[in-house]
Amino acid sequence: MKSCFFLFSHPAPYKVNLFNGLAKHLRLTVFFERELSGYAKDQYVAKDHWKFQYRMLKGLKLGKENHLSLEVQDHLKKHHYDFVVLNGYSTLTEILTILYLQKHKIPYYLYVNGGVIRKDMPWKFALKKKLIAGAIGYFSPTPLVDDYLIHYGATKDRIYHYPYSTIFEEEILKKPLLLEEKKLLRKTIGLPQSGKVFMSIGQFIPRKNFTTLIKAWKALPKQYQMILVGNGPLKNLYQRWIKREQLTNIILKPFQPKNLLLSMLRASDGFVLLSKEDIYGHVVNEALSQGIPVLSSDAVISSRVLIQQGVNGYRLSLKAIESFPKKVKQLITLQNPEASLAIARQYTIEKMVKVHLDLLGIQS
């Protein structure tokens, strides 16, 4: 059986599920830099359900994301793997590991969730190019990320695409809910009983752009209810705005367990996401998996992969935010839940595992 080493920031549930799937066909060892990341919403999978070897790295935690440890190099000095994969190149741990691999001519793959091309300082561009260009291959969720990788030295024929997902096949709604079924579900899980119900999910931080969403929601009828699920440093600011503007149709809720979150989505009429920037945006697929349409800013990469304009949702430029109320009203006219479900069925954890194994040349 082939062996694989994977360095990842933290044990997000969807990543643990991917690792569990791969571990059925690989001897998999995973090093995690942190138990949690940032204002993580993840409900973590119990470790007794992890099917792979793992280690939580000891080291310095710097800010919300950065980390410094030399344990990876010490481990790789003593152990050989058929595949070495790094899920990033930005923390000090990742940078030092890549430089070690390059120095000792150990081939490695880079795993990228997305990327935004920015005007870097010359030194930063040179460092990124050295780290990225040195990989022998790249796992990417969509061709939309190709330009980012190529910008930093990757060659197109070494970029491998996979269906990025946080959803198991069994979690996708089997058939659309009837109106009466939605109403009953709303009553059961404590959502508003009247009017139209919409949801948005994310960290309460600037790039998620909930400030714009809250301000824009004021132009919508009072019977349009927004359930805003998340947490983060801007929570108190949102609460003050909502109170000051008397927006009784915006309800803040903390992050929820995945099964409850899917039920809330299933009971809603639509999902809205106005991020200024999103590395990918799993919540779009999660919403589609419950048969509801999605209105997203075009800055969310997953919206450009998963949303078919006027079929299962809409994309909106933030430069045209004045059209937001109209788009929300158009969203609920899309009576085609099967279109949402059909896309979601193409992006599951099971399919993600199979494509990874195929790309590594391992029979599943």
C-alpha positions in Angstrom: 0.0 0.0 0.0 1.3 3.4 -1.0 2.1 6.0 1.8 1.2 9.7 1.9 2.2 12.5 4.3 -0.2 15.5 4.5 0.4 18.8 6.3 -2.7 20.8 7.0 -3.6 23.8 9.2 -6.4 22.3 11.3 -8.8 19.4 11.4 -11.8 20.9 9.7 -14.5 18.2 9.4 -14.6 18.1 5.6 -10.9 17.6 5.5 -11.1 14.8 8.1 -13.8 13.2 6.0 -11.5 13.4 3.0 -8.6 11.9 4.9 -10.8 9.1 6.2 -11.8 8.2 2.7 -8.2 8.3 1.4 -7.0 6.2 4.4 -9.0 3.2 3.1 -6.5 3.1 0.2 -3.4 4.7 1.5 -1.2 4.6 4.6 -1.9 8.2 5.5 -0.2 10.3 8.1 -1.5 13.9 8.7 0.2 16.6 10.8 -2.1 19.5 11.9 -0.7 22.9 12.8 -3.6 23.9 15.1 -6.7 22.4 16.8 -8.8 25.3 15.6 -8.3 28.1 13.0 -9.4 31.7 13.4 -13.1 32.0 14.3 -13.7 28.5 13.1 -17.4 27.4 12.8 -16.4 23.8 12.5 -18.0 21.1 14.6 -15.1 18.8 14.8 -15.3 15.1 14.1 -14.5 13.0 17.2 -11.0 11.7 17.0 -12.0 8.1 17.6 -13.6 8.3 14.1 -10.3 9.3 12.5 -9.0 6.5 10.3 -5.5 7.8 9.7 -2.4 8.5 11.7 -2.1 12.1 12.9 -0.2 14.5 15.1 -1.0 17.9 16.5 2.2 19.9 16.1 3.8 21.5 19.0 5.1 25.0 18.3 4.3 28.7 18.4 0.8 29.9 17.4 1.1 33.3 15.9 -2.1 35.3 15.5 -5.2 33.6 14.2 -3.6 31.6 11.4 0.2 31.5 11.5 2.3 28.8 13.1 5.9 27.9 13.6 7.2 24.4 14.2 10.2 22.3 13.1 8.6 18.9 13.9 7.7 18.3 10.2 11.3 18.4 9.1 12.4 16.1 12.0 9.7 13.6 11.0 10.6 13.7 7.3 14.3 13.0 8.1 13.2 9.7 9.6 10.3 8.6 7.3 9.9 8.1 3.6 6.6 8.7 1.8 5.4 8.0 -1.7 3.5 11.3 -1.7 4.1 14.5 0.3 1.2 17.0 0.2 1.1 20.5 1.8 -2.2 22.3 2.1 -0.7 25.7 2.0 2.6 27.7 1.8 1.9 30.8 4.0 2.5 29.8 7.6 6.1 29.7 8.8 5.8 25.9 9.4 4.7 25.4 5.7 7.4 27.8 4.4 10.2 26.1 6.3 8.9 22.6 5.4 8.9 23.5 1.7 12.4 24.9 1.8 13.5 21.7 3.5 11.9 19.6 0.8 13.5 21.6 -1.9 16.9 21.5 -0.3 16.7 17.7 0.0 15.1 17.2 -3.4 12.0 15.6 -2.0 9.0 16.0 -4.4 5.9 17.6 -3.0 2.4 18.5 -4.1 0.6 21.7 -3.2 -3.1 21.7 -2.3 -4.9 25.0 -2.9 -8.4 25.9 -2.1 -8.3 29.1 -4.1 -6.3 32.2 -4.6 -6.5 35.9 -5.4 -3.8 37.5 -7.5 -2.6 40.7 -5.8 0.1 43.2 -6.5 2.8 41.8 -4.2 6.0 43.5 -3.0 8.9 42.1 -5.1 10.3 40.1 -2.2 6.9 38.6 -1.4 6.3 37.7 -5.1 9.7 36.0 -5.3 9.1 34.0 -2.1 5.6 32.8 -3.3 7.0 31.9 -6.7 9.8 29.9 -5.1 7.4 28.0 -2.9 4.7 27.4 -5.5 6.8 26.8 -8.6 8.8 24.1 -6.8 5.9 21.6 -6.5 5.6 18.7 -8.8 1.8 19.0 -9.0 -1.2 21.0 -7.7 -4.6 19.9 -6.4 -7.1 22.7 -7.3 -10.9 22.8 -6.9 -11.5 24.7 -10.2 -9.8 25.9 -13.3 -10.7 29.4 -12.0 -7.6 29.0 -9.7 -5.3 28.1 -12.6 -4.3 31.7 -13.4 -3.3 32.2 -9.8 -1.0 29.2 -9.7 0.4 30.0 -13.2 1.1 33.6 -12.0 3.4 32.1 -9.4 5.2 29.7 -11.6 3.1 26.6 -11.9 2.7 24.9 -15.3 -0.9 24.2 -16.5 -0.3 20.5 -17.3 0.6 19.9 -13.6 -2.6 21.4 -12.2 -5.2 18.7 -11.3 -8.8 19.5 -10.5 -11.1 17.8 -8.1 -14.8 18.4 -7.0 -14.5 20.4 -3.8 -17.1 19.5 -1.2 -18.1 19.4 2.5 -21.2 17.2 1.8 -21.7 13.5 1.8 -24.1 12.0 -0.8 -26.4 10.9 2.0 -26.7 14.5 3.2 -28.1 15.8 0.0 -31.9 16.3 0.1 -33.5 13.3 -1.6 -36.5 15.2 -3.0 -37.6 18.8 -2.7 -39.8 19.7 0.2 -43.5 20.7 -0.2 -44.5 24.0 1.2 -46.3 22.4 4.1 -43.2 20.3 4.9 -41.1 23.5 5.0 -43.5 25.2 7.3 -43.5 22.2 9.7 -39.7 22.0 9.6 -39.5 25.8 10.4 -41.7 25.3 13.4 -39.7 22.3 14.6 -36.3 24.1 14.5 -37.5 27.5 15.5 -37.4 29.6 12.3 -40.0 32.3 11.5 -43.4 30.9 10.6 -44.5 33.6 8.2 -43.1 35.4 5.2 -40.0 34.4 3.2 -37.0 33.0 5.0 -33.4 33.5 3.8 -30.1 32.5 5.3 -26.5 33.6 5.2 -23.6 31.9 7.0 -20.0 33.0 7.7 -17.5 34.5 10.1 -18.4 38.0 11.3 -15.2 39.6 9.8 -14.8 42.4 7.2 -14.2 40.3 4.0 -17.5 38.4 4.6 -19.2 41.7 4.0 -22.2 41.3 6.3 -22.2 45.0 6.8 -23.4 45.5 3.2 -25.9 42.7 3.5 -27.5 44.2 6.7 -27.6 47.7 5.2 -29.1 46.4 1.9 -31.7 44.3 3.7 -33.3 47.4 4.9 -34.8 48.0 1.4 -36.6 44.7 1.5 -40.2 44.1 2.8 -40.5 43.3 6.5 -41.9 39.8 5.6 -38.5 38.9 4.1 -36.7 37.4 7.1 -32.8 37.0 7.1 -31.2 34.4 9.4 -27.6 35.4 9.8 -25.5 32.5 11.2 -22.0 33.1 12.4 -19.6 34.6 15.0 -16.6 36.9 15.1 -15.3 40.3 16.1 -18.0 42.3 14.3 -20.9 40.7 16.1 -21.5 43.6 18.4 -21.4 46.1 15.6 -24.0 44.1 13.6 -26.2 44.0 16.7 -26.0 47.8 17.2 -26.9 48.5 13.5 -29.8 46.1 13.6 -31.2 47.7 16.8 -30.6 51.2 15.6 -32.3 50.6 12.2 -35.1 48.6 13.9 -34.5 45.7 11.5 -36.8 43.2 13.1 -36.5 41.0 10.0 -32.8 40.2 10.7 -32.0 37.5 13.2 -28.4 36.7 14.4 -27.7 33.1 15.4 -24.4 31.5 16.4 -22.8 28.7 14.4 -24.8 25.5 14.4 -24.0 21.8 14.3 -23.9 20.6 10.7 -27.1 18.6 10.8 -29.1 21.5 12.2 -27.5 23.9 9.8 -28.6 21.7 6.8 -32.1 21.6 8.3 -32.2 25.4 8.5 -31.1 25.6 4.9 -33.7 23.1 3.8 -36.4 25.1 5.5 -35.4 28.4 3.9 -36.5 30.0 0.6 -33.1 31.1 -0.5 -29.4 31.6 0.5 -27.5 34.9 0.2 -23.7 35.5 0.3 -22.1 38.9 -0.4 -18.5 38.2 0.4 -15.9 40.7 -0.9 -13.5 37.9 -1.2 -13.8 34.1 -0.6 -11.0 31.6 -1.2 -13.8 29.1 -2.3 -17.1 29.3 -0.4 -18.4 25.8 0.7 -21.6 27.3 2.0 -22.9 27.7 -1.6 -22.7 24.0 -2.2 -24.2 23.3 1.2 -27.2 25.5 0.4 -27.7 23.9 -3.1 -27.6 20.5 -1.5 -30.8 21.3 0.4 -32.6 22.3 -2.8 -32.7 26.1 -2.4 -31.4 28.8 -4.8 -28.4 31.0 -4.1 -27.7 34.7 -4.6 -24.0 35.3 -4.3 -21.4 38.0 -5.1 -19.3 37.1 -8.0 -16.2 37.4 -5.7 -17.1 34.0 -4.2 -15.3 31.4 -6.4 -17.7 28.6 -5.7 -20.6 30.8 -7.1 -18.8 30.9 -10.5 -18.5 27.1 -10.4 -21.9 26.0 -9.0 -24.4 28.7 -9.9 -26.2 28.6 -13.2 -27.5 32.1 -13.8 -31.3 32.2 -13.6 -31.5 28.4 -13.1 -30.4 27.6 -9.5 -29.5 31.2 -8.5 -27.8 34.4 -9.4 -24.3 36.0 -9.2 -24.2 39.7 -8.4 -21.3 42.2 -8.8 -20.8 44.2 -5.6 -20.4 47.2 -7.9 -24.1 46.8 -8.7 -25.3 46.4 -5.1 -28.2 48.8 -5.8 -29.8 45.9 -7.7 -29.6 43.6 -4.7 -33.3 44.0 -3.5 -34.5 43.1 -7.0 -32.3 40.1 -7.2 -33.5 38.8 -3.8 -37.1 39.0 -5.1 -36.1 37.3 -8.3 -34.4 34.5 -6.3 -37.6 33.3 -4.8 -39.2 33.0 -8.2 -36.8 30.2 -9.2 -39.0 27.2 -8.6 -36.5 24.7 -9.6 -35.0 22.9 -6.6 -34.0 19.9 -8.7 -31.5 22.2 -10.5 -29.8 23.0 -7.1 -29.8 19.3 -6.1 -28.4 18.2 -9.5 -25.3 20.4 -9.1 -24.8 19.4 -5.5 -24.8 15.7 -6.5 -21.7 16.4 -8.7 -19.8 17.8 -5.7 -19.7 15.3 -2.8 -17.0 14.0 -0.4 -17.2 10.6 -2.1 -16.5 12.0 -5.5 -13.7 14.2 -4.1 -12.0 11.1 -2.6 -12.3 9.1 -5.8 -10.8 11.9 -7.9 -7.8 12.3 -5.5 -7.1 8.6 -5.7 -7.3 8.6 -9.5 -4.9 11.5 -9.7 -2.4 9.7 -7.5 -2.7 6.6 -9.6 -4.3 4.5 -6.8 -7.1 2.1 -7.6 -10.2 2.7 -5.5 
